[in-house]
Amino acid sequence: MRKAELPGVHMAAEYTRLYPNGPLAGQVLGFTGIDGKGLEGLESEFEKRLAPSKARYVVQRDASGRRLHLDGREGADQIDGLDVALTLDTRVQHAAETALSRPLKNTRPRRESWWWPT
């Protein structure tokens, strides 16, 4: 991380999840909140698998209570979250979303945003 050159201004690392196909399958994938936790869709369903977790170690201590050697793992306190692989056919998903959006474009219902993005 670089040090900011302005007093009172600092930089912080921030993680984000990538959505390679933009809004395609957005209702299936869901989204995360500002804290990175899944709020809807698969992001919410698999939150525990996707989120990083704290590392836990069983350590040995000597008679004085001092921790013994950890095989080079000292200081490693976070484990990356797991990956989730989907087998969603983007062509089929795009065709389905396009077909579902046609009636909205023709009729322009008053409250479309509750179930389909505008």
C-alpha positions in Angstrom: 0.0 0.0 0.0 1.3 3.4 -0.9 1.5 6.3 1.6 -0.6 9.3 0.7 1.3 12.6 0.4 -1.5 14.7 1.9 -2.0 15.3 5.6 -5.1 13.5 6.8 -5.5 11.5 3.6 -4.7 7.8 3.5 -5.1 4.9 1.1 -6.8 1.7 2.0 -6.9 -1.7 0.2 -10.4 -2.6 -0.9 -11.6 -5.9 -2.4 -14.4 -6.4 -4.9 -16.0 -9.3 -6.7 -15.8 -9.3 -10.5 -18.8 -9.8 -12.7 -17.3 -10.6 -16.1 -20.6 -10.4 -18.0 -21.9 -7.2 -16.3 -25.6 -7.3 -15.4 -26.2 -10.6 -17.2 -27.7 -13.1 -14.7 -27.7 -10.5 -12.1 -30.7 -11.9 -10.3 -29.0 -15.3 -10.2 -25.6 -14.0 -9.0 -27.0 -11.4 -6.6 -24.8 -8.7 -5.2 -22.7 -7.7 -2.2 -23.1 -4.8 0.2 -20.5 -2.2 0.9 -18.9 -4.5 3.4 -18.5 -7.2 0.7 -21.0 -9.6 2.3 -23.5 -11.3 -0.1 -27.0 -9.8 0.1 -28.9 -11.6 -2.6 -28.7 -14.6 -5.0 -25.7 -16.9 -5.1 -23.6 -14.2 -3.4 -25.8 -14.6 -0.3 -26.3 -18.3 -0.6 -22.5 -19.0 -0.7 -21.4 -16.2 1.5 -19.7 -18.5 4.0 -17.7 -20.2 1.2 -16.8 -17.0 -0.7 -15.8 -14.9 2.3 -12.3 -15.0 3.7 -12.0 -16.4 7.2 -9.6 -16.2 10.1 -7.0 -18.8 10.3 -7.0 -21.0 13.4 -4.0 -22.9 14.7 -3.4 -25.5 17.3 -0.1 -24.5 18.8 2.2 -26.1 21.3 3.5 -24.1 24.3 6.5 -24.7 26.5 6.3 -24.9 30.3 6.4 -21.0 30.5 3.5 -20.6 28.1 5.6 -19.4 25.2 4.4 -20.4 21.8 6.6 -22.9 20.0 7.5 -22.9 16.3 4.6 -22.7 13.7 6.4 -24.0 10.6 6.6 -20.6 9.0 2.9 -19.8 9.4 3.5 -17.1 12.0 1.4 -14.0 11.2 -0.8 -15.7 8.6 -4.2 -14.8 10.1 -6.5 -14.9 7.1 -7.5 -17.6 4.7 -8.9 -16.7 1.2 -12.5 -17.6 0.5 -13.2 -20.5 -1.8 -14.2 -20.2 -5.4 -17.6 -21.1 -6.8 -17.8 -22.3 -10.4 -21.1 -22.0 -12.3 -22.2 -23.8 -15.5 -24.6 -21.1 -16.6 -24.9 -20.8 -20.4 -24.6 -17.1 -21.1 -26.3 -17.4 -24.5 -29.3 -19.1 -23.0 -29.4 -16.6 -20.1 -29.2 -13.7 -22.4 -32.0 -15.1 -24.6 -34.2 -15.6 -21.5 -33.6 -12.1 -20.2 -34.3 -10.6 -23.6 -37.5 -12.5 -24.0 -38.7 -11.5 -20.5 -37.9 -7.9 -21.1 -40.0 -7.6 -24.3 -43.4 -7.3 -22.6 -42.0 -4.6 -20.4 -40.8 -2.5 -23.3 -44.2 -2.8 -25.0 -46.5 -2.2 -22.0 -44.4 -0.1 -19.7 -46.1 -1.2 -16.5 -46.1 1.4 -13.6 -44.1 -0.8 -11.2 -41.6 -2.7 -13.3 -38.6 -2.1 -11.1 -39.7 -4.4 -8.3 -38.9 -7.5 -10.4 -36.8 -6.3 -13.4 -34.1 -3.7 -13.6 -34.9 -0.6 -15.8 
